[in-house]
């Protein structure tokens, strides 16, 4: 069952997609300008700009092209579209990469989001802040990730200053009193089959995901509702690939969509060791139109992100001795705060998994 998949981007997500393809007989090829791309170790590497016509022509020889990040130049997608199936479709990418278009598209499907206000200039500051409840988070409409490109604001003066600092098209999002943050992925293939990941609970610090746990401490009704919401978008948008939803869970189990990503997601890394198929295999199956199956972990598990250090490196020997722990490194140079890898832990119960995750965090100095 030999297949070839082209991937736009060559970071750690592309690396893990490529590794997941090997048992399926899938050969992957990445288009990534950096000569130090993590995925180069597991895939054929086209080291060229994303708009390089010769590189795009080579990528177009694959059976299908997918992506590992959203900020792909429109010119690249325009060139590829029509020559080779691009999955998910460029229209879904165009929605998800722009926070205003994303929220408007979700609301058009009847899926609720936090209150928001598109912002273009400082004259709208007071009106926008009032519209979202008097306090909010100002984010760039595009390109922000891991807490970058955003400021929390509590007054019109702070909002004006934040707008000046960001100097870009922005959206002001209202602060909601959530009980927890959760995520769930849905995969859909061209044949119309749907498959779901599990509902995963996430903890952030400084805008960066630090820990994910499955199962989430949410009710079965909340998990069912998350699947329904994900299915609504996947079907309405004729998804071909994988789409990850990040939710705010409110008191009583109500869900608001925070963000979506048309790809595998940091919170889903725990699927690598939780039993069953991983989110990476699910994305490959979906874009190749292979049979799908749900990819929720079969046992409790957690993921702890390994960030770059400024002083002493982690004790690798101690990490490898931890029962139930699985180390995943991305082969990236150490930069403080940079995502360099993650550690998955598994156990028989959620409580045991939380204990093991806490020990990993202590070893990493992030507890």
C-alpha positions in Angstrom: 0.0 0.0 0.0 2.6 2.5 -1.1 1.5 6.2 -0.9 3.3 9.5 -1.0 2.2 12.5 1.1 3.6 16.0 0.7 3.7 18.2 3.8 3.9 22.0 3.8 6.1 22.7 6.8 8.9 20.7 8.4 8.6 21.2 12.2 8.0 18.6 14.9 4.4 18.0 13.7 5.6 17.1 10.3 8.3 14.9 11.9 5.7 13.0 13.8 3.4 12.8 10.8 6.3 11.3 8.8 7.1 8.8 11.5 3.4 7.7 11.7 3.4 7.1 8.0 6.2 4.5 8.0 4.2 1.6 9.3 1.4 2.4 6.7 3.9 2.3 3.8 3.6 6.1 3.4 6.6 8.1 2.1 6.5 11.7 3.1 8.1 14.7 1.5 8.3 18.1 3.3 8.7 21.6 1.8 10.5 23.7 4.5 13.0 26.5 3.9 15.1 25.7 7.0 18.0 23.3 6.5 17.6 22.3 10.2 13.9 21.3 9.9 13.1 18.6 12.5 11.2 16.6 9.9 14.2 16.2 7.7 15.2 13.2 9.9 12.1 11.3 8.9 11.1 12.6 5.5 12.5 13.7 2.1 13.3 17.3 2.4 12.8 20.1 -0.2 14.8 22.9 1.3 13.3 25.8 -0.5 10.9 28.7 0.0 7.2 27.9 0.1 6.7 29.8 -3.1 9.6 28.2 -5.0 8.0 26.9 -8.2 10.4 24.0 -8.8 9.9 22.8 -5.2 6.1 23.1 -5.6 6.2 21.1 -8.8 8.1 18.4 -7.0 5.6 18.4 -4.2 2.8 18.2 -6.6 4.0 14.8 -7.7 2.8 13.3 -4.4 -0.6 11.6 -4.1 -1.8 14.3 -1.8 -0.5 17.4 0.0 -1.3 18.3 3.6 0.0 20.8 6.1 1.5 21.0 9.6 1.0 24.7 10.2 -1.4 27.4 9.1 0.9 30.2 7.9 1.5 28.9 4.5 1.7 31.6 1.8 -1.5 31.7 -0.3 0.6 31.6 -3.5 1.8 28.1 -2.6 -1.8 26.8 -2.1 -3.0 28.5 -5.3 -0.2 26.9 -7.3 -0.8 23.4 -5.8 -4.6 23.5 -6.0 -5.8 21.8 -9.1 -2.5 19.9 -9.6 -2.7 17.7 -6.6 -5.4 17.2 -3.9 -4.7 19.6 -1.0 -6.2 18.4 2.2 -7.7 20.1 4.2 -8.9 22.4 1.5 -7.4 25.9 1.2 -10.8 27.4 2.1 -10.6 25.8 5.5 -7.1 27.1 6.0 -8.3 30.6 5.1 -10.9 30.4 7.8 -8.7 29.0 10.5 -5.7 31.2 10.0 -7.6 34.5 10.6 -9.2 34.8 14.0 -12.1 37.0 12.9 -13.0 34.8 9.9 -12.7 31.8 12.1 -15.2 33.0 14.7 -17.6 34.3 12.1 -17.6 31.0 10.3 -18.2 29.1 13.6 -21.0 31.3 14.6 -22.6 30.9 11.2 -22.8 27.2 12.0 -24.5 27.9 15.4 -21.3 27.2 17.4 -20.8 29.7 20.2 -17.5 31.5 20.8 -16.4 34.0 23.4 -17.6 37.6 22.6 -15.2 39.3 20.2 -14.7 42.6 18.3 -12.6 43.1 15.2 -10.2 46.1 15.7 -8.5 48.2 13.1 -7.8 51.5 14.9 -7.7 53.1 18.4 -10.9 55.0 17.8 -12.9 51.8 18.5 -11.2 51.0 21.8 -13.9 52.1 24.2 -16.7 50.6 22.2 -14.9 47.3 21.7 -14.0 46.9 25.4 -17.6 47.6 26.4 -18.9 45.1 23.8 -16.8 42.2 25.3 -17.6 42.9 28.9 -15.0 45.5 30.0 -12.0 43.2 30.0 -10.4 41.2 27.2 -7.4 39.7 25.4 -6.2 41.6 22.3 -4.8 39.2 19.7 -3.4 39.7 16.2 -5.9 38.4 13.7 -3.1 36.3 12.1 0.2 34.7 13.0 0.0 34.6 16.8 0.8 31.3 18.6 2.0 30.1 22.0 0.9 33.4 23.7 2.7 35.6 21.1 0.9 38.5 19.6 -1.5 39.1 22.4 -2.1 41.3 25.4 -4.6 41.2 28.3 -6.3 44.6 28.7 -8.6 46.1 31.4 -9.1 49.7 30.2 -9.4 51.7 27.0 -5.9 53.1 27.7 -4.4 49.7 27.9 -6.2 48.6 24.8 -4.9 51.7 22.8 -1.3 50.9 24.0 -1.6 47.3 23.1 -2.9 48.1 19.6 0.1 50.4 19.1 2.5 47.7 20.3 1.0 45.0 18.1 0.7 47.4 15.1 -1.5 44.9 13.1 -5.1 43.9 12.4 -6.4 42.6 15.7 -9.4 41.1 17.4 -10.4 41.8 21.0 -11.8 38.6 22.8 -13.8 38.8 25.9 -12.5 37.0 29.0 -14.9 34.1 29.9 -15.1 32.4 33.4 -14.2 28.9 32.2 -13.9 25.9 34.5 -11.3 24.2 32.3 -9.8 24.3 28.8 -10.4 21.2 26.7 -9.7 20.0 23.1 -11.0 17.4 20.7 -10.0 16.5 17.2 -12.2 15.2 14.4 -11.0 13.5 11.2 -13.0 13.1 8.0 -11.9 11.5 4.7 -13.2 12.2 1.2 -15.5 9.2 1.5 -17.3 11.1 4.2 -16.3 8.9 7.2 -15.9 10.6 10.5 -13.7 9.7 13.5 -13.0 11.4 16.8 -10.3 11.8 19.3 -11.0 11.9 23.0 -11.8 15.0 25.0 -8.5 16.2 26.5 -8.0 18.6 29.4 -5.3 21.3 28.9 -3.3 23.6 31.2 -1.5 26.7 29.9 1.1 28.9 31.4 1.9 32.2 29.8 -0.1 31.2 26.7 1.9 28.0 26.2 0.4 24.6 26.7 2.3 22.9 29.6 0.2 19.7 30.2 -2.6 17.7 28.6 -4.5 14.9 30.3 -6.9 12.2 29.1 -9.6 11.7 30.1 -10.7 15.3 30.8 -12.5 15.8 34.1 -15.7 16.6 32.1 -19.0 14.9 32.0 -20.0 12.3 29.4 -22.6 14.8 28.1 -19.9 17.5 27.7 -17.7 15.1 25.7 -20.7 14.1 23.5 -21.5 17.8 22.9 -17.9 18.4 21.9 -18.1 15.6 19.3 -21.4 17.0 18.0 -19.9 20.5 17.6 -16.8 19.1 15.8 -19.0 17.0 13.5 -21.1 20.0 12.6 -18.1 21.9 11.3 -16.4 18.9 9.6 -19.6 18.0 7.7 -20.6 21.6 6.8 -17.1 22.4 5.5 -16.6 19.1 3.8 -13.4 18.5 5.8 -10.8 16.2 4.2 -8.2 15.8 6.9 -8.1 16.6 10.6 -9.5 19.5 12.5 -8.7 20.2 16.2 -11.1 22.2 18.4 -10.0 24.1 21.5 -12.9 24.8 23.9 -13.6 26.8 27.0 -15.8 24.7 29.3 -18.1 26.8 31.5 -19.8 25.9 34.7 -22.6 23.3 33.9 -20.6 21.9 30.9 -21.4 24.5 28.2 -18.7 24.7 25.6 -17.5 27.8 23.7 -15.1 27.4 20.8 -11.8 29.2 21.5 -9.8 28.3 18.4 -9.6 25.7 15.7 -6.6 24.2 13.8 -6.8 22.2 10.6 -4.1 19.8 11.6 -2.7 17.7 14.4 -2.3 19.6 17.7 0.1 19.8 20.6 -2.6 18.6 23.0 -3.1 15.4 21.0 0.5 14.2 21.3 -0.6 11.9 24.2 -2.3 9.7 21.6 1.1 8.4 20.6 1.3 6.2 23.7 -2.3 5.9 24.9 -3.1 2.9 22.8 -5.1 2.8 19.6 -4.0 5.0 16.6 -2.4 8.4 17.1 -3.7 11.7 15.9 -0.9 11.6 13.3 -2.0 8.4 11.8 -5.6 9.7 11.8 -4.6 12.8 9.8 -2.7 10.6 7.3 -5.6 8.1 7.0 -8.0 11.0 6.4 -6.0 12.8 3.7 -5.3 9.5 1.9 -8.9 8.5 2.0 -8.1 5.3 4.0 -10.6 3.8 6.5 -11.0 5.8 9.7 -11.5 4.7 13.3 -11.8 6.8 16.5 -8.4 7.7 17.9 -9.2 8.5 21.5 -6.6 6.8 23.8 -7.5 3.4 25.1 -6.1 4.1 28.6 -5.5 7.2 30.7 -2.5 9.2 29.7 -0.9 12.7 29.9 1.6 14.8 28.0 4.0 17.3 29.5 5.7 19.8 27.2 9.5 20.0 27.4 10.6 23.6 26.9 14.1 25.0 26.4 16.1 25.8 29.5 18.2 28.7 30.4 20.4 27.0 33.0 20.7 23.3 33.6 19.4 20.7 31.1 16.9 18.1 32.3 18.2 14.9 33.9 17.6 12.6 30.9 18.6 9.5 32.8 16.0 10.2 35.5 13.3 10.9 32.9 14.0 7.6 31.2 13.7 5.7 34.5 10.2 7.0 35.2 7.6 4.2 35.0 5.0 4.8 32.3 7.0 7.7 30.7 7.8 8.0 27.0 10.3 10.7 25.9 9.8 12.4 22.5 12.5 14.9 21.4 12.3 17.0 18.3 16.0 17.4 17.5 15.9 21.2 17.8 18.5 23.5 19.2 17.9 24.6 22.8 16.4 28.1 23.1 14.8 29.1 26.5 11.0 28.6 26.3 11.1 26.8 22.9 9.2 23.6 22.5 12.0 21.0 22.3 10.0 17.8 23.0 7.4 16.3 25.2 7.0 13.4 27.7 3.9 11.2 27.5 2.9 9.2 30.6 0.4 6.4 30.8 -1.3 4.5 33.7 -4.3 2.5 34.7 -6.2 5.5 36.2 -6.4 9.2 35.7 -5.1 9.7 39.3 -2.0 7.7 38.6 -1.4 9.5 35.3 -1.6 12.9 37.1 0.9 11.7 39.7 3.3 10.6 37.1 2.9 13.8 35.1 3.7 15.8 38.3 6.9 13.8 38.8 7.9 14.6 35.2 7.2 18.3 35.8 9.3 18.2 38.9 12.2 16.6 36.9 11.8 19.3 34.2 11.5 22.1 36.8 8.1 23.1 35.6 5.8 22.0 38.5 
